[in-house]
Amino acid sequence: MAKKKPYGTYLAPNAVIDPTARIGKGTRIWAFCQVAEHAVIGKDCVLANGVYVDRYVEVGNRVRIHNKALLYHGVIVEDDVFIGPGACFTNDPWPRSGLTRDLKGKSWTVHRGASIGANATVLPDISIGAYAVIGAGSVVTRPVRPHALVYGNPARERGLVCRCGQVMKDYPVELSKNKIICAKCKKVLKTV
């Protein structure tokens, strides 16, 4: 079997990328994207049509950000994350027209391997655990633990998801308080 050919870096001519932004090797940024000042985008990422990455946002390696997703100041996205179309990370819990707040200290972290569905909204200062899955259209109002499957408005935990992608709505056999065995791949999930 032939090795998969790596993609080269591609920056669409109509993407707006600030000269202070850092873009990793092999990253593809498509039409009408905006990458603001001092943003960092890792290696082998894809930013689809119309993605907005605000100033100082940090995006890890191999991240997929789909059409019209909005990542505002304070977002940190670790490696191997999927962000669906229209997903939005809001940055002001009490917005008012004509009032610019000091949002220093507001941040979100989307940990390694997490997936965020289309049109999900994540409120400020929310951490999304490693390999968690946020359902499409969800409104995330509180932190999400690793491997959690959450959806709804507000998003509530409905099960667990293994790193292999297996959804476990009925929690399988517990090994101890925060460790569970995946029925598909037999790996142990740590859910703390």
C-alpha positions as CSV (number, residue, x, y, z in Angstrom):
1,M,0.0,0.0,0.0
2,A,1.3,3.4,-0.9
3,K,2.0,6.0,1.8
4,K,-0.5,8.8,2.1
5,K,0.9,11.9,0.4
6,P,1.1,14.8,2.8
7,Y,-0.7,18.0,1.7
8,G,1.3,21.2,1.3
9,T,0.5,24.4,2.9
10,Y,-2.2,26.3,1.1
11,L,-3.4,29.9,1.9
12,A,-6.4,31.0,-0.2
13,P,-5.7,34.3,-2.0
14,N,-8.9,35.8,-0.5
15,A,-8.2,34.6,3.1
16,V,-7.2,37.5,5.4
17,I,-4.2,36.5,7.5
18,D,-2.5,39.0,9.7
19,P,1.3,39.1,9.1
20,T,1.9,38.4,12.8
21,A,-0.1,35.1,12.8
22,R,1.9,31.9,12.7
23,I,0.7,29.2,10.4
24,G,2.2,25.6,10.7
25,K,3.5,23.6,7.8
26,G,0.9,21.6,5.8
27,T,-2.0,23.8,7.0
28,R,-4.7,24.7,4.5
29,I,-6.7,27.9,5.0
30,W,-9.6,28.2,2.5
31,A,-11.6,31.1,1.1
32,F,-12.8,34.0,3.2
33,C,-11.1,32.9,6.4
34,Q,-9.8,35.5,8.8
35,V,-6.8,34.8,11.0
36,A,-6.2,37.8,13.3
37,E,-3.0,39.2,14.8
38,H,-0.7,36.9,16.9
39,A,-3.0,33.8,16.3
40,V,-1.1,30.5,16.2
41,I,-2.3,27.7,13.9
42,G,-0.5,24.4,14.1
43,K,0.7,21.9,11.5
44,D,-1.6,20.0,9.1
45,C,-4.7,21.9,10.1
46,V,-7.7,22.7,7.9
47,L,-9.6,26.0,8.2
48,A,-12.6,25.8,5.9
49,N,-14.6,28.5,4.2
50,G,-15.3,31.6,6.4
51,V,-13.6,30.5,9.6
52,Y,-12.8,33.4,12.0
53,V,-9.8,33.0,14.3
54,D,-9.4,35.9,16.7
55,R,-6.2,37.5,18.0
56,Y,-4.1,35.4,20.3
57,V,-6.1,32.2,19.7
58,E,-3.9,29.0,19.8
59,V,-4.8,26.1,17.6
60,G,-2.8,22.8,17.9
61,N,-1.8,20.3,15.2
62,R,-4.2,18.3,12.9
63,V,-7.2,20.4,13.9
64,R,-10.2,20.5,11.5
65,I,-12.3,23.7,11.8
66,H,-15.3,23.7,9.4
67,N,-17.2,26.4,7.6
68,K,-18.1,29.6,9.5
69,A,-16.8,28.5,12.9
70,L,-15.9,31.4,15.2
71,L,-13.0,31.2,17.6
72,Y,-12.7,34.3,19.7
73,H,-9.9,35.7,21.8
74,G,-9.0,33.4,24.7
75,V,-9.6,30.0,22.9
76,I,-7.0,27.3,23.2
77,V,-7.5,24.3,21.0
78,E,-5.2,21.3,21.5
79,D,-4.2,18.7,18.9
80,D,-6.6,16.5,16.9
81,V,-9.7,18.5,17.6
82,F,-12.8,18.6,15.3
83,I,-14.9,21.8,15.3
84,G,-18.0,21.6,13.2
85,P,-19.6,24.2,10.9
86,G,-21.0,27.3,12.6
87,A,-19.6,26.4,16.0
88,C,-19.1,29.5,18.1
89,F,-17.1,30.3,21.2
90,T,-18.7,33.3,22.8
91,N,-16.4,35.6,24.7
92,D,-18.5,38.0,26.7
93,P,-21.0,36.7,29.3
94,W,-22.8,40.0,29.5
95,P,-22.6,41.7,26.1
96,R,-23.9,45.3,25.6
97,S,-23.8,47.5,22.5
98,G,-21.2,50.3,22.9
99,L,-19.5,48.6,25.9
100,T,-16.2,47.0,25.4
101,R,-15.3,44.9,28.4
102,D,-11.8,43.8,29.6
103,L,-11.9,40.1,28.8
104,K,-8.5,39.3,30.2
105,G,-8.6,36.1,32.1
106,K,-11.5,34.7,30.0
107,S,-10.4,31.5,28.2
108,W,-11.6,28.2,26.9
109,T,-9.6,25.0,26.4
110,V,-10.7,22.3,24.0
111,H,-8.5,19.4,25.0
112,R,-6.9,16.8,22.6
113,G,-9.2,14.8,20.4
114,A,-12.5,16.5,21.4
115,S,-15.2,17.0,18.8
116,I,-17.7,19.9,18.7
117,G,-20.8,19.5,16.5
118,A,-22.3,21.9,14.0
119,N,-23.8,25.1,15.4
120,A,-22.7,24.3,19.0
121,T,-22.2,27.4,21.2
122,V,-19.6,27.3,24.0
123,L,-19.9,30.0,26.6
124,P,-16.8,31.7,28.1
125,D,-14.5,30.1,30.6
126,I,-15.5,26.5,29.6
127,S,-13.1,23.6,29.4
128,I,-13.9,20.7,27.2
129,G,-12.2,17.5,28.2
130,A,-10.1,15.2,26.0
131,Y,-12.0,13.1,23.6
132,A,-15.4,14.6,24.7
133,V,-18.1,15.0,22.1
134,I,-20.5,18.0,22.0
135,G,-23.6,17.3,20.0
136,A,-24.8,19.5,17.1
137,G,-26.8,22.6,18.2
138,S,-25.8,22.3,21.9
139,V,-25.3,25.2,24.2
140,V,-22.4,24.4,26.5
141,T,-22.8,26.3,29.8
142,R,-20.5,24.3,32.1
143,P,-17.2,22.4,31.8
144,V,-17.3,19.0,30.1
145,R,-15.3,16.1,31.5
146,P,-13.0,13.9,29.4
147,H,-14.8,11.4,27.2
148,A,-18.2,12.8,28.0
149,L,-21.0,12.9,25.3
150,V,-23.1,16.0,25.9
151,Y,-25.9,17.5,23.9
152,G,-29.0,19.7,24.3
153,N,-29.8,23.3,25.5
154,P,-28.2,23.5,28.0
155,A,-25.9,20.6,27.1
156,R,-26.1,17.7,29.6
157,E,-24.0,14.6,29.8
158,R,-25.7,11.7,28.1
159,G,-23.0,9.0,28.0
160,L,-19.3,8.5,27.3
161,V,-17.3,8.3,24.2
162,C,-14.1,6.3,23.8
163,R,-11.1,7.5,22.0
164,C,-11.9,5.0,19.3
165,G,-15.3,6.7,18.8
166,Q,-17.5,4.1,20.5
167,V,-20.5,5.8,22.2
168,M,-21.4,4.3,25.5
169,K,-24.8,5.6,26.6
170,D,-25.2,2.9,29.2
171,Y,-22.0,3.1,31.1
172,P,-20.1,-0.3,30.8
173,V,-18.6,-2.2,33.7
174,E,-16.8,0.1,36.1
175,L,-13.3,-0.8,37.1
176,S,-13.1,1.8,39.8
177,K,-14.7,5.2,40.5
178,N,-13.5,7.0,37.3
179,K,-12.2,4.2,35.0
180,I,-14.4,2.3,32.5
181,I,-13.6,-0.3,29.9
182,C,-14.7,0.4,26.3
183,A,-16.8,-2.5,24.9
184,K,-15.3,-2.0,21.4
185,C,-11.6,-1.6,21.8
186,K,-11.2,-2.8,25.4
187,K,-9.2,0.2,26.4
188,V,-9.7,1.8,29.8
189,L,-11.3,5.3,29.8
190,K,-10.2,7.7,32.5
191,T,-13.1,10.2,33.0
192,V,-11.8,12.5,35.7
